[in-house]
Structures are given as structure tokens and as C-alpha cells.
Amino acid sequence: MAIPSNKEELINSIPEDLSDVKTLEGHSKGTVMSVKNLLSYLIGWGELVLKWSSKKEVNEIVDLPETGFKWNELGKLAQKFYLDYENEDFSELKLKLDFTLEKILVLINSKSNDQLYGISWYEKYTLGRMIQLNTSSPYANARLRLRKWKKEQGFK
């Protein structure tokens, strides 16, 4: 792909027609996914963090990581996230990811430092650590995956 020559190309560095092509390294060993799958994964984890927090706020039982899944089944959970959002187009997923991130930031800003890092929230983990492990860490990983993928696709 050529160097962007206008505002639209600069903002949207991944063309929508490539967003559904499964050539990106998947979340489970030996699998591939699309850019849309990657966005679905990030949205799914963000929504889970929000779900955990809202349930915990009203003293409801929280199934971690998700009802029907164990921590050693995260590849299956990733597949669930892909299916959850498979009918949404790339533009909708980008907006949904932005909205999910905004809600995560509202959650963080609504908590004191002690609420985030001073008390155990899940087993030995604080709420801040659970948010980091399940949102910002996957975001950082996604950036690396996308950079590698873009290079492989010939993007500048």
C-alpha cells in the first residue's frame, strides 16, 4: 500500500476490504485471525472487565474469566469473542472499541488509588492489575501484531 495521501487514508491505515482477511497470527497456537477478529477480542475483554466490575459492585458472583470458560481455555474464549462480533462491520467495531475504552477509563477514574491497587479484588490480584492484564496488555500486544501484519502486507 502506498503512503497515505489524504486525511482519510492517514486516519484509516487498514483498508476495510482487508479487515476480514484471516492472515494475522491468531490467539491460539497455529491459528490465524482477521483484523476484525482482533478488534472483537479487545472489545470482548473490555466488556468482560466492565461486567466483572458491575457484578462485583452489587455483590453478585463473578464467573472469571467468563461463564462456561476456565483460565486455561482462553483460546476458546477468543473464538467466542470473534463470533460475538462477526456480523459487525469494521467501522462499527472501531467505534465499539473506542466506546469500550471510554467506559474502562470511566471505571478507572471512578475508583481511588486504594480501590484500584490497595486491596485484593480477585484472589491475589487488585482491580487495577486485573484491568491492566485484560485491557492494556492485550492492547499493547495487538499493536505489535498489527505492526507485524502491516509490514507483511506491504503497508508503509
C-alpha positions as CSV (number, residue, x, y, z in Angstrom):
1,M,0.0,0.0,0.0
2,A,1.2,3.5,-0.8
3,I,2.0,6.2,1.7
4,P,-1.3,8.0,2.7
5,S,-2.0,11.0,0.5
6,N,-5.1,12.4,2.2
7,K,-6.8,12.6,5.6
8,E,-9.0,9.6,5.2
9,E,-6.0,7.4,4.2
10,L,-4.0,8.7,7.1
11,I,-6.6,8.0,9.7
12,N,-7.7,4.6,8.3
13,S,-4.4,2.9,7.7
14,I,-6.1,-0.5,7.3
15,P,-8.5,-0.7,4.4
16,E,-11.9,-2.1,5.2
17,D,-11.6,-4.7,2.5
18,L,-8.6,-6.2,4.3
19,S,-10.1,-6.1,7.7
20,D,-11.8,-9.5,7.3
21,V,-8.9,-11.4,5.7
22,K,-7.5,-14.0,8.0
23,T,-3.8,-13.6,7.7
24,L,-3.0,-12.3,11.2
25,E,-1.4,-14.6,13.8
26,G,-4.2,-15.9,16.0
27,H,-4.6,-16.0,19.7
28,S,-4.3,-19.8,19.8
29,K,-1.1,-21.5,18.6
30,G,-1.3,-22.4,14.9
31,T,-4.4,-20.3,14.2
32,V,-5.0,-17.2,12.1
33,M,-7.4,-14.4,12.5
34,S,-8.5,-11.2,10.8
35,V,-8.1,-7.6,12.0
36,K,-11.8,-7.6,12.8
37,N,-11.2,-10.7,15.0
38,L,-8.5,-8.8,16.8
39,L,-10.9,-5.8,17.4
40,S,-13.5,-8.3,18.6
41,Y,-11.0,-9.8,21.0
42,L,-10.2,-6.4,22.5
43,I,-13.8,-5.4,22.8
44,G,-14.7,-8.8,24.4
45,W,-12.0,-8.4,27.1
46,G,-13.0,-4.8,27.8
47,E,-16.7,-5.8,28.1
48,L,-15.7,-8.6,30.5
49,V,-13.8,-6.3,32.7
50,L,-16.8,-4.0,32.8
51,K,-19.1,-6.9,33.5
52,W,-16.9,-8.2,36.3
53,S,-16.8,-4.8,37.9
54,S,-20.5,-4.1,37.7
55,K,-21.4,-7.5,39.2
56,K,-18.9,-7.1,42.0
57,E,-20.3,-3.6,42.8
58,V,-23.7,-5.3,43.6
59,N,-22.1,-8.3,45.3
60,E,-23.1,-10.7,42.6
61,I,-21.0,-13.8,41.9
62,V,-18.5,-13.2,39.1
63,D,-17.5,-16.1,36.9
64,L,-13.9,-15.5,35.9
65,P,-12.9,-15.3,33.2
66,E,-16.4,-15.9,31.8
67,T,-19.3,-18.2,32.5
68,G,-18.5,-21.6,30.9
69,F,-14.8,-20.9,30.5
70,K,-11.7,-21.5,32.6
71,W,-8.5,-19.6,32.6
72,N,-6.8,-22.4,30.6
73,E,-9.4,-22.1,27.9
74,L,-8.6,-18.5,26.7
75,G,-8.3,-19.7,23.1
76,K,-11.9,-20.9,23.2
77,L,-12.9,-17.6,24.8
78,A,-11.1,-15.7,22.0
79,Q,-13.2,-17.7,19.4
80,K,-16.4,-16.7,21.3
81,F,-15.4,-13.1,21.0
82,Y,-14.8,-13.5,17.3
83,L,-18.3,-15.0,16.9
84,D,-19.9,-12.3,19.2
85,Y,-19.0,-9.6,16.7
86,E,-18.7,-11.4,13.4
87,N,-21.7,-9.6,11.9
88,E,-20.5,-6.1,12.6
89,D,-18.6,-4.2,10.0
90,F,-15.1,-2.8,10.6
91,S,-16.3,0.8,11.2
92,E,-18.8,-0.4,13.8
93,L,-16.1,-2.4,15.6
94,K,-13.7,0.5,15.7
95,L,-16.4,2.7,17.3
96,K,-17.4,-0.1,19.7
97,L,-13.7,-0.5,20.7
98,D,-13.5,3.3,21.3
99,F,-16.7,3.2,23.4
100,T,-15.5,0.3,25.4
101,L,-12.2,2.0,26.1
102,E,-14.1,5.1,27.2
103,K,-16.1,3.0,29.7
104,I,-13.0,1.4,31.0
105,L,-11.5,4.9,31.6
106,V,-14.7,6.0,33.4
107,L,-14.4,2.9,35.6
108,I,-10.8,3.7,36.4
109,N,-11.5,7.3,37.1
110,S,-14.4,6.4,39.4
111,K,-12.0,4.5,41.7
112,S,-9.5,5.7,44.2
113,N,-5.9,4.5,44.1
114,D,-6.6,2.3,47.1
115,Q,-9.6,0.8,45.4
116,L,-7.5,0.0,42.3
117,Y,-4.3,-1.1,44.0
118,G,-4.6,-1.2,47.8
119,I,-6.9,-4.2,48.2
120,S,-7.2,-7.7,46.7
121,W,-10.0,-7.9,44.2
122,Y,-9.7,-11.4,42.7
123,E,-7.6,-13.9,44.5
124,K,-4.2,-12.1,44.9
125,Y,-4.9,-9.6,42.1
126,T,-6.0,-6.0,42.6
127,L,-8.7,-4.4,40.4
128,G,-6.0,-2.2,38.8
129,R,-3.9,-5.3,37.9
130,M,-7.0,-7.1,36.5
131,I,-7.8,-4.1,34.3
132,Q,-4.2,-3.9,33.1
133,L,-3.9,-7.7,32.4
134,N,-7.2,-7.8,30.5
135,T,-7.2,-4.5,28.6
136,S,-3.9,-2.5,28.3
137,S,-1.7,-5.6,28.0
138,P,-3.9,-7.0,25.1
139,Y,-3.9,-3.6,23.5
140,A,-0.1,-3.5,23.6
141,N,0.0,-7.0,22.1
142,A,-2.5,-6.0,19.4
143,R,-0.3,-3.0,18.4
144,L,2.7,-5.4,17.9
145,R,0.6,-7.9,15.9
146,L,-0.8,-5.1,13.7
147,R,2.6,-3.6,13.0
148,K,4.0,-7.0,12.0
149,W,0.9,-7.7,9.9
150,K,1.0,-4.3,8.2
151,K,4.7,-4.9,7.4
152,E,3.9,-8.3,5.9
153,Q,1.1,-6.7,3.9
154,G,3.4,-4.1,2.4
155,F,2.0,-1.1,4.3
156,K,4.2,1.8,4.9
